[in-house]
C-alpha cells in the first residue's frame, strides 16, 4: 500500500511541476515586454527571392524588439541542389522601434558550395539584442520557397 501511495504522490508532484513550468514559460515574453524587460521576436516569411542567378537570396524577415539601440540579425539558408548542398548566410543590424519591422537580408551563397536554385530551402533567422542588465536571443526556422 505504501508503494502505491508513494507513486501517486510522485506522479502528482511531477504533474504540478510541469504545470508550473508551462505557466512560467508561456508568460515569460509577455511579462518581460510589459514590465520593461527585453522582448525579441523574429519571423521568417515563406518566400525568398533569388539574386544574380542564385549567387544570393533576399530573405524577408519580420523583427519586433524593444532592445536598446540595435539588434543583430543573422540569416542562413541551406538547400539541396542535385545531390549537393548550397548554403550561405547574411547579417543586418536593426533599430528597435517596439513594433514589427520588415527587413530583407541578403544571404550570399558560400563560395565553396553551389548556387541556390528555384525550389524549397531551409532558412534560419536569429536575432540578438540587449537592454540594460539583460541580453537575449530568439530564433525561427522555416522551409521557404526560393523564386526569381
C-alpha positions as CSV (number, residue, x, y, z in Angstrom):
1,X,0.0,0.0,0.0
2,X,2.9,2.4,0.8
3,X,4.4,1.9,-2.7
4,X,1.1,2.8,-4.4
5,X,0.8,6.0,-2.2
6,X,4.4,6.9,-2.9
7,X,3.9,6.5,-6.6
8,X,0.7,8.6,-6.5
9,X,2.5,11.4,-4.6
10,X,5.4,11.3,-7.1
11,X,3.0,11.4,-10.1
12,X,1.1,14.4,-8.6
13,X,4.3,16.3,-7.8
14,X,5.5,15.7,-11.4
15,X,2.2,17.0,-12.9
16,X,2.3,20.1,-10.6
17,X,5.9,20.8,-11.5
18,X,5.0,20.5,-15.2
19,X,2.1,22.9,-14.9
20,X,4.2,25.4,-13.1
21,X,6.9,25.2,-15.7
22,X,4.4,25.6,-18.5
23,X,2.8,28.6,-16.9
24,X,6.2,30.2,-16.4
25,X,7.4,29.6,-20.0
26,X,4.2,30.9,-21.6
27,X,4.1,34.1,-19.5
28,X,7.8,34.9,-19.9
29,X,7.9,37.1,-23.0
30,X,4.7,38.9,-22.3
31,X,5.7,39.7,-18.8
32,X,9.1,40.8,-20.0
33,X,7.6,43.1,-22.6
34,X,5.2,44.8,-20.3
35,X,7.5,45.1,-17.3
36,X,10.2,46.9,-19.2
37,X,12.3,43.8,-19.8
38,X,13.8,42.6,-23.1
39,X,11.4,41.5,-25.9
40,X,12.8,39.9,-29.1
41,X,10.8,38.2,-31.9
42,X,11.9,37.1,-35.3
43,X,9.6,35.6,-38.1
44,X,10.8,34.4,-41.5
45,X,8.4,34.9,-44.4
46,X,7.6,31.9,-46.6
47,X,9.1,33.2,-49.8
48,X,12.6,34.5,-50.7
49,X,14.0,35.9,-54.0
50,X,16.9,34.5,-56.0
51,X,19.5,37.2,-56.8
52,X,22.2,37.0,-59.6
53,X,21.3,33.6,-60.8
54,X,21.4,32.0,-57.4
55,X,24.6,33.7,-56.1
56,X,22.5,35.1,-53.3
57,X,18.9,35.0,-51.9
58,X,17.0,38.0,-50.5
59,X,15.2,36.7,-47.4
60,X,12.3,38.8,-45.9
61,X,12.2,38.7,-42.1
62,X,9.9,40.5,-39.6
63,X,11.6,41.7,-36.4
64,X,9.9,43.0,-33.3
65,X,12.0,44.2,-30.4
66,X,12.4,46.7,-27.6
67,X,16.2,46.4,-27.2
68,X,18.4,49.4,-26.5
69,X,19.9,50.7,-29.8
70,X,20.2,48.0,-32.5
71,X,19.9,44.2,-32.6
72,X,22.0,41.8,-34.7
73,X,20.0,39.7,-37.2
74,X,21.7,36.7,-38.7
75,X,20.0,34.6,-41.5
76,X,21.2,31.4,-43.1
77,X,19.8,29.4,-46.0
78,X,20.5,25.7,-46.9
79,X,19.2,23.9,-50.0
80,X,19.8,20.6,-51.6
81,X,20.8,21.1,-55.2
82,X,21.4,18.0,-57.4
83,X,22.6,15.8,-54.5
84,X,24.9,18.5,-53.1
85,X,24.3,21.4,-50.7
86,X,24.0,25.1,-51.4
87,X,24.4,27.2,-48.2
88,X,25.1,30.8,-47.2
89,X,24.5,33.4,-44.6
90,X,23.8,37.1,-44.2
91,X,23.7,39.8,-41.5
92,X,21.9,43.0,-40.7
93,X,21.6,45.4,-37.8
94,X,18.1,46.5,-37.0
95,X,17.0,49.5,-34.9
96,X,14.2,48.6,-32.4
97,X,11.0,50.5,-32.6
98,X,8.8,48.4,-30.4
99,X,6.7,47.3,-33.4
100,X,7.2,44.9,-36.2
101,X,9.6,45.8,-39.0
102,X,10.1,44.0,-42.3
103,X,13.8,43.6,-43.1
104,X,15.2,42.0,-46.2
105,X,18.5,40.2,-45.5
106,X,20.8,39.2,-48.5
107,X,22.2,35.7,-47.9
108,X,25.2,35.1,-50.1
109,X,26.0,31.6,-51.3
110,X,29.2,30.1,-49.9
111,X,32.0,30.4,-52.5
112,X,33.0,26.7,-51.9
113,X,29.4,25.5,-52.4
114,X,26.7,25.5,-55.1
115,X,24.4,28.3,-56.2
116,X,20.8,28.4,-55.0
117,X,18.0,27.4,-57.4
118,X,14.3,27.7,-57.5
119,X,12.6,25.4,-55.1
120,X,12.4,24.8,-51.3
121,X,15.2,25.5,-48.8
122,X,15.6,25.7,-45.1
123,X,16.1,29.2,-43.6
124,X,17.0,30.1,-40.1
125,X,16.9,33.6,-38.6
126,X,18.5,34.6,-35.2
127,X,18.1,38.0,-33.5
128,X,20.3,39.1,-30.6
129,X,19.9,42.2,-28.5
130,X,20.3,43.8,-25.1
131,X,18.7,46.2,-22.6
132,X,20.4,47.4,-19.5
133,X,21.4,44.3,-17.4
134,X,19.8,41.7,-19.8
135,X,20.6,40.2,-23.2
136,X,18.7,37.7,-25.2
137,X,18.4,35.6,-28.4
138,X,15.4,34.4,-30.4
139,X,15.4,32.1,-33.5
140,X,13.0,31.0,-36.2
141,X,13.5,28.1,-38.6
142,X,11.2,27.7,-41.7
143,X,11.0,26.0,-45.0
144,X,11.0,28.7,-47.6
145,X,10.2,28.9,-51.3
146,X,13.0,30.4,-53.4
147,X,11.8,32.2,-56.6
148,X,13.2,34.5,-59.2
